[in-house]
Amino acid sequence: MSRPNVTFSIYDESFVVPVTEEFSSTIGGVYNPTIYLKVLGNTAEKDAGYMFVPNSSNWYTRLTDYIVNLAGGADVLAGITSYSAGSCASTYLNGLYTGSGISQGFSGEWWPINNFLQYGAGCYVGFGSSSVGNEFKNLGFDVLFQGGSLVGPSGGAAATIYGAPVTSIVDERASGDRPVIGVVYAASSTTAIDSSITGVTFPSGTSNYSYVKVYGEKIHFDTTNSVYITTPLAADVAGCIARTDRDFYPWFSPAGSRRGRILNVVRLNRSLTLQEQDNLYAQKANPVVTFPGEGTLLYGDKTGEAATSTLSRINVSRLFMYIKKALAPTARSILFEQNDAITRSRFKIAAEGFLDRLVGQRGISEYKVICDTTNNTPEIIEANYFVADILVKPITSINYVRIQLTNKDLSDTI
């Protein structure tokens, strides 16, 4: 018989959620035209067809609660060797969970939302039919990104990438006072990317300045289960936009080393040559590039607009979106007022005060507000219209740097 002793055992149910960036007030949106993600919502959210996820911790908690309940609760999990509440969630995401009752295959849809949340912003997650409901379309998101995912070991099969919901929402809101930027995705391929590259077309219509297209996928490491995951970069670029809003202003470019750093990336699914980057950029697809010692960066800031317009850059496009949103309450406040010089003066003073702030915040260099009898003629007034013309000169981003080095003799004067 052994001597008297005391033994301890530890049953680990902890689950460390990956660290995210600081909170950003920018709100993201994603819509998946399936019902799979519905299981992560409460009763009210299931009825509404969408849920609001404020952070990564909430997203992991929803998944963990679902897996625990589906498997029969904590008591059942305790009887499954080597599975805890946390490990059940992580192994399910990677397709390795063998517990009972798992029937909803949504791990591919879970990852892009998780990737976006790492940048500190909350996200509206919609689910349901292929036709996006008006209630979801009118939610208060600032950036909309494409759902769907590549998931599993590197080189895994592609899941469905949901582009139609982005198009329907962005186009519908483009002409109103609540526009939203849409981030869409061009899948990488094994073929050479030459000047005739296909697959980077933008939705038809007049709002191409509202779309950002990013090329490729990232391979990242799931520390909860030591597995490599492959996911599209659309969610990460949307996250870079949220970071830009938090640390700078919407009219700053989300690309480059200060604002365009991609989080949680081991390597890119495909590394692009310099010529391939040029070919993509010529087709308005923004590459993501890894620089040794600097990190993996969004390395382009084009929209789908023609290159002849400054709206072909993300920061200028978002500047005008910001102006529309900011001036909308002022414009609504003069509805049903007397259409006279006093009302016109009140609007002009308010608009100029707002535009002065944009000059100080490096959004625009100059502006002019015209709101008088030159554009409010008797005919306009009698038709119950009020007209204000606002001219602005946006400050553009730098896309090309040219530095000339001159080799001088020691005898020359500099």
FENMO-V788058 format. One record per residue. PSI is psi in radians with two decimals (* if undefined). Layout:
<<PSI> <PSI>>
This chain:
<<2.37> <2.83> <2.78> <2.41> <2.89> <2.25> <2.65> <2.53> <2.60> <2.15> <1.98> <1.96> <0.28> <2.74> <1.91> <2.05> <2.32> <2.52> <2.42> <2.98> <3.02> <2.78> <2.36> <2.38> <-0.17> <2.44> <2.30> <2.94> <2.49> <2.45> <2.15> <2.06> <0.83> <2.99> <0.08> <-0.84> <-0.19> <-0.57> <-0.27> <-0.05> <2.83> <-3.10> <-0.79> <-0.70> <-0.66> <-0.71> <-0.67> <-0.48> <0.22> <2.83> <2.71> <2.18> <1.93> <-0.43> <3.04> <-0.66> <-0.76> <-0.65> <-0.73> <-0.68> <-0.73> <-0.76> <-0.80> <-0.81> <-0.70> <-0.81> <-0.76> <-0.83> <-0.69> <-0.61> <-0.09> <0.17> <3.05> <-0.59> <-0.73> <-0.74> <-0.60> <-0.42> <-0.04> <1.96> <2.29> <0.23> <2.24> <3.06> <-0.76> <-0.78> <-0.50> <-0.74> <-0.81> <-0.70> <-0.51> <-0.77> <-0.56> <0.19> <0.34> <-0.09> <2.29> <0.23> <2.98> <2.71> <0.03> <2.05> <-0.33> <2.00> <1.44> <0.26> <-0.60> <-0.48> <-0.35> <-0.67> <-0.81> <-0.60> <-0.74> <-0.74> <-0.71> <-0.75> <-0.39> <-0.36> <0.11> <-0.04> <2.65> <2.97> <2.32> <2.23> <1.99> <2.67> <2.73> <-2.41> <3.01> <-0.34> <2.02> <2.24> <2.69> <-0.56> <-0.74> <-0.69> <-0.54> <0.18> <2.88> <0.82> <2.66> <-0.44> <2.35> <2.27> <2.79> <2.31> <-2.99> <2.96> <2.70> <2.28> <2.60> <-2.96> <2.73> <2.30> <0.13> <2.88> <2.64> <2.33> <3.06> <2.38> <2.10> <1.76> <-0.55> <-0.73> <-0.64> <-0.81> <-0.81> <-0.65> <-0.82> <-0.81> <-0.70> <-0.59> <-0.12> <-0.65> <-0.10> <-2.87> <0.21> <1.00> <2.76> <2.49> <2.40> <2.28> <2.06> <3.04> <2.35> <2.08> <2.46> <2.78> <2.99> <-0.15> <2.77> <2.49> <1.70> <-2.97> <-0.24> <0.45> <2.44> <3.01> <0.11> <0.39> <2.67> <2.77> <2.48> <2.67> <-2.90> <0.12> <0.59> <-0.40> <-0.18> <0.06> <2.45> <2.26> <2.31> <2.52> <2.32> <-3.05> <2.79> <2.62> <2.14> <2.91> <2.21> <1.79> <-0.35> <-0.33> <0.18> <0.83> <2.50> <2.36> <2.50> <2.12> <2.62> <2.70> <0.00> <-0.74> <-0.65> <-0.67> <-0.68> <-0.64> <-0.65> <-0.62> <-0.73> <-0.69> <-0.73> <-0.76> <-0.64> <-0.81> <-0.36> <-2.13> <2.80> <-0.42> <0.22> <2.56> <2.40> <0.04> <2.92> <-3.09> <-0.41> <-0.56> <-0.18> <0.34> <2.24> <2.28> <2.70> <1.09> <2.25> <-0.84> <2.94> <2.60> <-0.55> <2.19> <2.31> <2.45> <2.94> <-0.73> <-0.68> <-0.66> <-0.74> <-0.76> <-0.70> <-0.80> <-0.60> <-0.48> <0.25> <0.37> <2.21> <2.13> <2.76> <2.29> <2.46> <2.22> <2.08> <2.26> <-0.17> <-0.51> <-3.05> <2.18> <2.53> <2.13> <0.79> <2.67> <0.73> <2.61> <-3.00> <0.06> <2.74> <2.55> <-0.28> <-0.11> <2.51> <-0.24> <-0.02> <-0.01> <2.47> <-0.76> <-0.64> <-0.73> <-0.79> <-0.47> <-0.85> <-0.56> <-0.74> <-0.76> <-0.76> <-0.80> <-0.73> <-0.64> <-0.21> <-0.82> <-0.66> <-0.74> <-0.72> <-0.49> <-0.32> <-0.05> <2.36> <0.13> <2.97> <2.29> <1.43> <-3.05> <-0.57> <-0.79> <-0.74> <-0.69> <-0.70> <-0.74> <-0.75> <-0.73> <-0.75> <-0.77> <-0.73> <-0.63> <-0.73> <-0.77> <-0.54> <-0.69> <-0.65> <-0.60> <-0.79> <-0.47> <0.24> <0.55> <-0.70> <2.75> <-0.60> <2.81> <2.88> <2.33> <2.11> <2.00> <1.39> <-2.78> <-0.20> <-0.58> <-0.07> <1.29> <2.90> <-0.67> <-0.71> <-0.81> <-0.76> <-0.37> <0.13> <0.52> <2.67> <2.25> <2.32> <2.24> <2.13> <2.04> <2.21> <2.61> <1.78> <2.67> <2.12> <2.83> <2.82> <2.17> <-0.34> <2.26> <2.24> <2.06> <2.19> <2.19> <2.34> <2.20> <2.01> <2.57> <2.70> <-0.46> <-0.25> <2.60> <2.36> <*>>
